[in-house]
């Protein structure tokens, strides 16, 4: 039976560390504040942002949400990004996606200065990660790395296979695994004979966004399996990209859905906010 990569427990450890750091920064007069830009009335986005406010309150981070109706203009959002970049009271901020139809997120994300880019998704932040310069790391990939390392799973020299090449997870995760000296294969929809490739993995991370696409035939005996996917079932409940019950008997470690990577993503946003507060300005990146 596989051991469970319990994201809730590890995320609680991270939040405790963040709370201690926040308290120390406030004692020295350093503000720690996370701002969010929320446009439109997408229910999932509203719920997600509310959870960020709750998380921030738990660890002592001040949070502010800048709410706009769906008819907000590109210029209004761009002006706000500029003001938040310049506001020394704001440690970091992010733009909640998706934006309403007609708005282009990339110019907005691109204009966030790296020292305040707590999502780690701007082109400059991505470039800094790729060439090994200091940067705030994308929350979900960094959460995966922390989930593995804090469970004592060795990455150096291991063969890691990532399924999915999104800019949000797959590509930056491959970079982070390389940074930890893993040998990395990045798979996608054009990969030939996917099960043959994934069975070689010591560490298999599935972030394809396809419900329960990975089964026992994809997993080598004793592999570590991390499921980044999350999908709502018609009958209720959540599942991931991995068929958990089928894969679990073959794996040494496996992350559940829910309760695996999801809590880590939220915890690493708090971690990034504290890092941004400590850096204080773009010159310190």
C-alpha positions in Angstrom: 0.0 0.0 0.0 1.3 3.4 -1.0 2.1 6.1 1.6 0.0 9.2 1.1 1.5 12.6 0.2 -0.7 14.6 2.6 -0.7 18.1 1.3 -2.9 19.3 4.2 -0.3 18.4 6.8 2.6 19.9 4.9 0.7 23.0 4.1 0.0 23.5 7.8 3.7 23.3 8.4 4.3 26.0 5.8 1.6 28.2 7.2 3.1 28.0 10.6 6.5 29.0 9.3 4.9 31.9 7.4 3.0 33.1 10.5 6.3 33.2 12.4 8.0 35.1 9.7 5.1 37.6 9.4 5.2 38.3 13.1 9.0 38.9 12.9 8.7 41.3 10.0 5.9 43.2 11.6 8.0 43.6 14.8 10.6 45.3 12.5 8.0 47.6 10.9 8.0 45.7 7.6 4.4 45.6 6.1 3.2 42.3 4.8 0.2 42.7 2.5 -1.2 40.7 -0.4 -3.5 42.4 -2.9 -5.7 40.6 -5.4 -7.3 42.0 -8.6 -10.7 40.4 -9.2 -12.8 41.3 -12.2 -16.2 39.9 -13.1 -18.4 37.5 -11.2 -17.0 34.0 -12.0 -18.2 31.8 -9.0 -15.0 29.8 -8.9 -12.8 32.9 -8.9 -14.9 34.5 -6.1 -14.6 31.3 -4.0 -10.8 31.1 -4.7 -10.2 34.7 -3.7 -12.2 34.3 -0.5 -10.0 31.3 0.4 -7.0 33.5 -0.1 -8.4 36.2 2.2 -9.0 33.5 4.9 -5.5 32.0 4.5 -3.9 35.4 4.8 -5.9 36.3 7.9 -4.8 33.0 9.5 -1.1 33.8 9.2 -1.3 37.5 9.9 -1.0 38.8 6.3 -3.1 41.8 5.5 -5.1 41.2 2.3 -7.0 43.6 0.1 -9.2 42.7 -2.9 -9.7 45.2 -5.7 -13.1 44.2 -7.2 -14.3 45.2 -10.6 -17.4 44.5 -12.6 -17.2 42.5 -15.9 -17.2 45.8 -17.9 -13.9 47.0 -16.5 -11.6 48.2 -19.2 -8.0 47.0 -19.9 -6.8 50.5 -19.2 -8.4 50.6 -15.7 -6.7 47.3 -14.8 -3.4 48.4 -16.3 -3.5 51.6 -14.2 -4.1 49.6 -11.0 -1.2 47.3 -11.7 1.0 50.3 -12.1 -0.1 51.8 -8.8 0.3 48.5 -6.9 3.8 48.1 -8.4 4.7 51.5 -6.9 2.9 51.2 -3.5 5.5 50.3 -0.9 2.7 49.1 1.4 1.9 46.2 -1.0 4.2 43.3 -0.6 2.9 41.4 -3.6 -0.2 40.9 -5.7 -1.8 38.8 -8.4 -4.5 39.0 -11.0 -7.3 36.4 -10.6 -7.9 34.5 -13.8 -9.8 34.1 -15.9 -10.6 37.7 -16.7 -13.9 38.6 -18.3 -14.2 38.3 -22.1 -12.5 41.0 -24.0 -9.7 41.5 -21.6 -6.1 40.4 -22.3 -4.4 39.1 -19.2 -0.9 38.8 -20.6 0.0 42.5 -20.9 -1.2 42.9 -17.3 0.7 40.0 -15.9 3.8 41.0 -17.9 3.7 44.5 -16.2 3.9 43.1 -12.7 7.4 43.7 -11.4 9.2 40.4 -10.4 9.6 41.4 -6.8 5.8 41.6 -6.4 4.8 38.7 -8.8 3.6 36.3 -6.1 2.1 34.0 -8.8 5.5 33.8 -10.4 3.9 33.8 -13.9 5.1 37.0 -15.6 7.5 36.4 -18.5 10.3 38.0 -16.6 9.8 35.8 -13.6 9.6 32.7 -15.8 12.8 33.8 -17.5 14.6 34.3 -14.2 13.6 30.8 -13.2 14.8 29.3 -16.5 18.3 30.9 -16.2 18.7 30.3 -12.5 18.3 33.9 -11.2 16.4 34.5 -7.9 12.7 34.8 -8.4 9.3 34.2 -6.8 8.4 30.7 -7.9 5.0 29.6 -9.4 2.9 28.3 -6.5 1.7 24.9 -7.8 5.1 23.7 -9.1 6.9 25.0 -6.0 4.2 23.3 -3.9 4.9 20.0 -5.6 8.6 20.3 -4.9 8.0 21.1 -1.2 5.5 18.2 -0.9 8.1 15.8 -2.1 11.1 17.2 -0.2 9.3 17.6 3.1 8.3 13.9 2.9 12.0 13.0 2.6 11.7 12.0 -1.1 15.1 12.3 -2.8 15.0 14.2 -6.1 18.7 14.3 -7.1 19.6 11.7 -9.7 16.0 10.4 -9.9 14.2 10.0 -13.2 11.2 12.4 -13.2 8.4 12.4 -15.8 6.0 15.3 -16.0 2.8 14.8 -18.0 1.5 18.2 -19.2 3.4 21.1 -20.6 1.3 24.1 -19.5 3.0 27.4 -18.6 1.2 27.2 -15.3 2.5 23.9 -14.1 4.3 21.6 -16.5 7.1 23.8 -17.8 8.1 25.5 -14.6 7.9 22.2 -12.7 10.3 20.7 -15.1 12.7 23.6 -14.5 12.4 23.2 -10.7 13.0 19.4 -10.9 16.1 20.1 -13.0 17.3 22.6 -10.4 17.1 19.7 -7.9 19.2 17.6 -10.2 16.5 15.2 -11.3 16.6 13.8 -14.9 13.4 15.2 -16.4 11.2 14.1 -19.3 8.3 16.4 -20.2 5.4 14.6 -21.9 2.4 16.0 -23.8 -0.4 15.1 -26.2 2.0 14.2 -29.0 4.2 11.9 -26.9 4.4 8.5 -28.5 3.5 5.5 -26.3 2.9 7.5 -23.1 2.7 4.5 -20.8 6.1 3.3 -21.9 7.6 6.7 -21.0 5.8 7.2 -17.7 6.6 3.6 -16.5 10.3 4.6 -16.4 9.6 7.3 -13.8 10.9 7.2 -10.3 8.7 10.3 -9.8 5.6 10.8 -12.0 3.8 14.1 -11.9 0.5 14.3 -13.8 -0.7 17.8 -14.7 -2.5 17.2 -18.0 -5.9 18.5 -17.1 -7.6 15.3 -18.3 -9.8 13.5 -15.8 -8.4 10.1 -14.6 -6.2 9.7 -17.7 -3.4 7.9 -15.9 -3.9 4.3 -14.8 -1.9 1.3 -13.5 -0.4 0.8 -17.0 1.3 4.1 -16.8 3.1 3.5 -13.4 6.2 1.5 -12.6 6.3 -0.5 -9.4 7.4 1.7 -6.5 7.0 5.0 -8.2 6.2 8.3 -6.5 3.0 9.7 -8.1 1.8 13.3 -7.8 -1.6 14.2 -9.1 -2.0 17.9 -9.9 -5.4 17.6 -11.7 -8.7 18.4 -10.1 -12.1 17.7 -11.7 -15.6 17.8 -10.3 -17.7 14.6 -10.7 -21.2 14.9 -12.0 -22.4 12.9 -9.0 -20.4 15.1 -6.6 -16.9 15.0 -5.2 -13.5 15.6 -6.8 -11.1 13.4 -8.7 -7.7 14.1 -10.4 -5.8 13.1 -13.5 -4.9 9.8 -11.9 -7.1 6.8 -11.3 -6.2 6.7 -7.6 -7.6 3.3 -6.6 -6.0 1.6 -9.6 -2.5 3.3 -9.3 -2.2 3.3 -5.5 -1.3 -0.5 -5.2 1.7 0.0 -7.6 3.0 3.3 -6.1 5.3 3.8 -3.1 3.9 7.3 -2.6 0.8 9.0 -4.0 -1.0 12.3 -3.6 -4.8 12.3 -3.1 -7.4 14.5 -4.7 -8.5 16.5 -2.8 -5.9 17.0 -0.1 -2.7 16.7 -2.0 -1.3 19.5 -4.2 -4.2 21.9 -3.8 -3.4 22.9 -0.2 0.2 23.3 -1.1 -0.6 25.8 -3.9 -2.4 28.0 -1.4 0.4 27.7 1.2 3.1 28.7 -1.3 1.2 31.9 -2.2 1.5 32.9 1.4 5.2 31.9 1.4 5.8 34.0 -1.7 4.1 37.0 -0.1 6.5 36.8 2.8 9.4 36.5 0.4 8.2 39.5 -1.5 7.9 41.5 1.8 11.5 40.5 2.7 12.8 41.5 -0.7 11.0 44.8 -0.6 12.1 46.1 -4.0 12.9 44.8 -7.5 16.6 45.7 -7.0 16.8 42.9 -4.4 15.7 40.1 -6.8 
